[in-house]
């Protein structure tokens, strides 16, 4: 996250939705606890 921010991006981290995992991974609580979906976009001028 800090790397993207240092490159001038806004960053949003969202938890991994269980329904988005492959069937063989759905029962793995560790995967759901560790993985995040990363959304980035160029930072807006003025930080707004």
N, CA, C and O atoms as a GROMACS GRO file, in nm:
protein
  192
    1UNK      N    1   0.083  -0.119   0.000
    1UNK     CA    2   0.000   0.000   0.000
    1UNK      C    3   0.088   0.126   0.000
    1UNK      O    4   0.061   0.220  -0.075
    2UNK      N    5   0.190   0.127   0.083
    2UNK     CA    6   0.276   0.244   0.092
    2UNK      C    7   0.350   0.269  -0.038
    2UNK      O    8   0.375   0.384  -0.074
    3UNK      N    9   0.385   0.163  -0.108
    3UNK     CA   10   0.454   0.180  -0.236
    3UNK      C   11   0.365   0.253  -0.335
    3UNK      O   12   0.408   0.348  -0.399
    4UNK      N   13   0.240   0.209  -0.348
    4UNK     CA   14   0.147   0.276  -0.439
    4UNK      C   15   0.127   0.422  -0.400
    4UNK      O   16   0.126   0.510  -0.485
    5UNK      N   17   0.111   0.447  -0.271
    5UNK     CA   18   0.092   0.585  -0.225
    5UNK      C   19   0.216   0.669  -0.254
    5UNK      O   20   0.203   0.786  -0.291
    6UNK      N   21   0.334   0.613  -0.237
    6UNK     CA   22   0.456   0.689  -0.263
    6UNK      C   23   0.472   0.720  -0.413
    6UNK      O   24   0.542   0.813  -0.450
    7UNK      N   25   0.405   0.641  -0.498
    7UNK     CA   26   0.408   0.665  -0.642
    7UNK      C   27   0.297   0.758  -0.688
    7UNK      O   28   0.283   0.784  -0.807
    8UNK      N   29   0.217   0.809  -0.593
    8UNK     CA   30   0.115   0.907  -0.626
    8UNK      C   31  -0.023   0.849  -0.652
    8UNK      O   32  -0.102   0.910  -0.724
    9UNK      N   33  -0.052   0.733  -0.597
    9UNK     CA   34  -0.183   0.671  -0.616
    9UNK      C   35  -0.265   0.674  -0.489
    9UNK      O   36  -0.211   0.669  -0.379
   10UNK      N   37  -0.397   0.683  -0.505
   10UNK     CA   38  -0.489   0.658  -0.395
   10UNK      C   39  -0.509   0.507  -0.391
   10UNK      O   40  -0.514   0.442  -0.495
   11UNK      N   41  -0.521   0.452  -0.271
   11UNK     CA   42  -0.528   0.308  -0.255
   11UNK      C   43  -0.647   0.271  -0.167
   11UNK      O   44  -0.672   0.336  -0.066
   12UNK      N   45  -0.719   0.166  -0.208
   12UNK     CA   46  -0.827   0.111  -0.128
   12UNK      C   47  -0.805  -0.039  -0.121
   12UNK      O   48  -0.791  -0.105  -0.224
   13UNK      N   49  -0.803  -0.094   0.001
   13UNK     CA   50  -0.789  -0.238   0.020
   13UNK      C   51  -0.923  -0.293   0.066
   13UNK      O   52  -0.984  -0.241   0.160
   14UNK      N   53  -0.970  -0.398   0.001
   14UNK     CA   54  -1.096  -0.462   0.036
   14UNK      C   55  -1.068  -0.609   0.067
   14UNK      O   56  -0.983  -0.670   0.003
   15UNK      N   57  -1.139  -0.667   0.164
   15UNK     CA   58  -1.122  -0.810   0.191
   15UNK      C   59  -1.164  -0.894   0.072
   15UNK      O   60  -1.250  -0.854  -0.007
   16UNK      N   61  -1.103  -1.010   0.058
   16UNK     CA   62  -1.138  -1.103  -0.049
   16UNK      C   63  -1.275  -1.163  -0.020
   16UNK      O   64  -1.298  -1.216   0.089
   17UNK      N   65  -1.366  -1.156  -0.115
   17UNK     CA   66  -1.498  -1.214  -0.100
   17UNK      C   67  -1.491  -1.365  -0.122
   17UNK      O   68  -1.432  -1.408  -0.221
   18UNK      N   69  -1.548  -1.446  -0.033
   18UNK     CA   70  -1.540  -1.591  -0.047
   18UNK      C   71  -1.591  -1.643  -0.181
   18UNK      O   72  -1.536  -1.739  -0.234
   19UNK      N   73  -1.693  -1.580  -0.236
   19UNK     CA   74  -1.750  -1.627  -0.363
   19UNK      C   75  -1.657  -1.600  -0.482
   19UNK      O   76  -1.680  -1.654  -0.591
   20UNK      N   77  -1.554  -1.519  -0.463
   20UNK     CA   78  -1.459  -1.490  -0.571
   20UNK      C   79  -1.342  -1.588  -0.575
   20UNK      O   80  -1.260  -1.582  -0.667
   21UNK      N   81  -1.333  -1.677  -0.476
   21UNK     CA   82  -1.224  -1.774  -0.472
   21UNK      C   83  -1.259  -1.898  -0.554
   21UNK      O   84  -1.377  -1.928  -0.574
   22UNK      N   85  -1.158  -1.969  -0.601
   22UNK     CA   86  -1.179  -2.097  -0.668
   22UNK      C   87  -1.242  -2.195  -0.569
   22UNK      O   88  -1.226  -2.180  -0.448
   23UNK      N   89  -1.314  -2.294  -0.620
   23UNK     CA   90  -1.380  -2.391  -0.533
   23UNK      C   91  -1.286  -2.456  -0.434
   23UNK      O   92  -1.321  -2.475  -0.317
   24UNK      N   93  -1.165  -2.492  -0.478
   24UNK     CA   94  -1.071  -2.560  -0.388
   24UNK      C   95  -1.016  -2.468  -0.280
   24UNK      O   96  -0.956  -2.516  -0.184
   25UNK      N   97  -1.033  -2.337  -0.292
   25UNK     CA   98  -0.979  -2.242  -0.194
   25UNK      C   99  -1.084  -2.189  -0.098
   25UNK      O  100  -1.049  -2.126   0.002
   26UNK      N  101  -1.211  -2.212  -0.124
   26UNK     CA  102  -1.317  -2.150  -0.045
   26UNK      C  103  -1.314  -2.188   0.102
   26UNK      O  104  -1.354  -2.108   0.187
   27UNK      N  105  -1.270  -2.307   0.134
   27UNK     CA  106  -1.272  -2.350   0.274
   27UNK      C  107  -1.148  -2.304   0.350
   27UNK      O  108  -1.135  -2.332   0.469
   28UNK      N  109  -1.058  -2.235   0.284
   28UNK     CA  110  -0.932  -2.194   0.348
   28UNK      C  111  -0.950  -2.059   0.419
   28UNK      O  112  -0.947  -1.954   0.355
   29UNK      N  113  -0.968  -2.064   0.549
   29UNK     CA  114  -0.986  -1.941   0.627
   29UNK      C  115  -0.862  -1.855   0.623
   29UNK      O  116  -0.871  -1.732   0.630
   30UNK      N  117  -0.745  -1.917   0.611
   30UNK     CA  118  -0.620  -1.841   0.606
   30UNK      C  119  -0.618  -1.750   0.484
   30UNK      O  120  -0.579  -1.634   0.493
   31UNK      N  121  -0.660  -1.801   0.370
   31UNK     CA  122  -0.663  -1.720   0.248
   31UNK      C  123  -0.756  -1.601   0.265
   31UNK      O  124  -0.722  -1.489   0.225
   32UNK      N  125  -0.871  -1.623   0.323
   32UNK     CA  126  -0.966  -1.513   0.342
   32UNK      C  127  -0.912  -1.409   0.438
   32UNK      O  128  -0.944  -1.291   0.426
   33UNK      N  129  -0.830  -1.450   0.533
   33UNK     CA  130  -0.774  -1.357   0.630
   33UNK      C  131  -0.654  -1.279   0.578
   33UNK      O  132  -0.626  -1.169   0.625
   34UNK      N  133  -0.583  -1.336   0.480
   34UNK     CA  134  -0.460  -1.273   0.431
   34UNK      C  135  -0.478  -1.190   0.305
   34UNK      O  136  -0.417  -1.084   0.293
   35UNK      N  137  -0.559  -1.235   0.213
   35UNK     CA  138  -0.569  -1.170   0.083
   35UNK      C  139  -0.657  -1.047   0.088
   35UNK      O  140  -0.758  -1.043   0.159
   36UNK      N  141  -0.618  -0.947   0.011
   36UNK     CA  142  -0.696  -0.825  -0.007
   36UNK      C  143  -0.699  -0.792  -0.155
   36UNK      O  144  -0.605  -0.821  -0.228
   37UNK      N  145  -0.807  -0.731  -0.197
   37UNK     CA  146  -0.816  -0.679  -0.333
   37UNK      C  147  -0.767  -0.535  -0.326
   37UNK      O  148  -0.809  -0.458  -0.240
   38UNK      N  149  -0.677  -0.500  -0.417
   38UNK     CA  150  -0.618  -0.366  -0.416
   38UNK      C  151  -0.675  -0.285  -0.532
   38UNK      O  152  -0.663  -0.324  -0.648
   39UNK      N  153  -0.736  -0.173  -0.500
   39UNK     CA  154  -0.783  -0.079  -0.600
   39UNK      C  155  -0.693   0.043  -0.595
   39UNK      O  156  -0.665   0.095  -0.487
   40UNK      N  157  -0.648   0.089  -0.710
   40UNK     CA  158  -0.564   0.208  -0.715
   40UNK      C  159  -0.615   0.303  -0.823
   40UNK      O  160  -0.680   0.260  -0.919
   41UNK      N  161  -0.586   0.428  -0.806
   41UNK     CA  162  -0.610   0.528  -0.909
   41UNK      C  163  -0.515   0.644  -0.884
   41UNK      O  164  -0.471   0.666  -0.772
   42UNK      N  165  -0.483   0.716  -0.990
   42UNK     CA  166  -0.395   0.832  -0.969
   42UNK      C  167  -0.457   0.928  -0.868
   42UNK      O  168  -0.578   0.952  -0.870
   43UNK      N  169  -0.375   0.980  -0.780
   43UNK     CA  170  -0.424   1.074  -0.679
   43UNK      C  171  -0.477   1.199  -0.746
   43UNK      O  172  -0.422   1.247  -0.846
   44UNK      N  173  -0.583   1.251  -0.691
   44UNK     CA  174  -0.641   1.376  -0.743
   44UNK      C  175  -0.558   1.493  -0.694
   44UNK      O  176  -0.505   1.490  -0.583
   45UNK      N  177  -0.547   1.598  -0.776
   45UNK     CA  178  -0.476   1.718  -0.731
   45UNK      C  179  -0.540   1.773  -0.603
   45UNK      O  180  -0.662   1.783  -0.594
   46UNK      N  181  -0.460   1.807  -0.508
   46UNK     CA  182  -0.511   1.862  -0.383
   46UNK      C  183  -0.552   1.756  -0.283
   46UNK      O  184  -0.592   1.789  -0.172
   47UNK      N  185  -0.545   1.627  -0.321
   47UNK     CA  186  -0.577   1.518  -0.229
   47UNK      C  187  -0.724   1.502  -0.198
   47UNK      O  188  -0.759   1.432  -0.103
   48UNK      N  189  -0.812   1.564  -0.276
   48UNK     CA  190  -0.956   1.553  -0.248
   48UNK      C  191  -1.018   1.434  -0.315
   48UNK      O  192  -1.138   1.411  -0.302
   0.00000   0.00000   0.00000
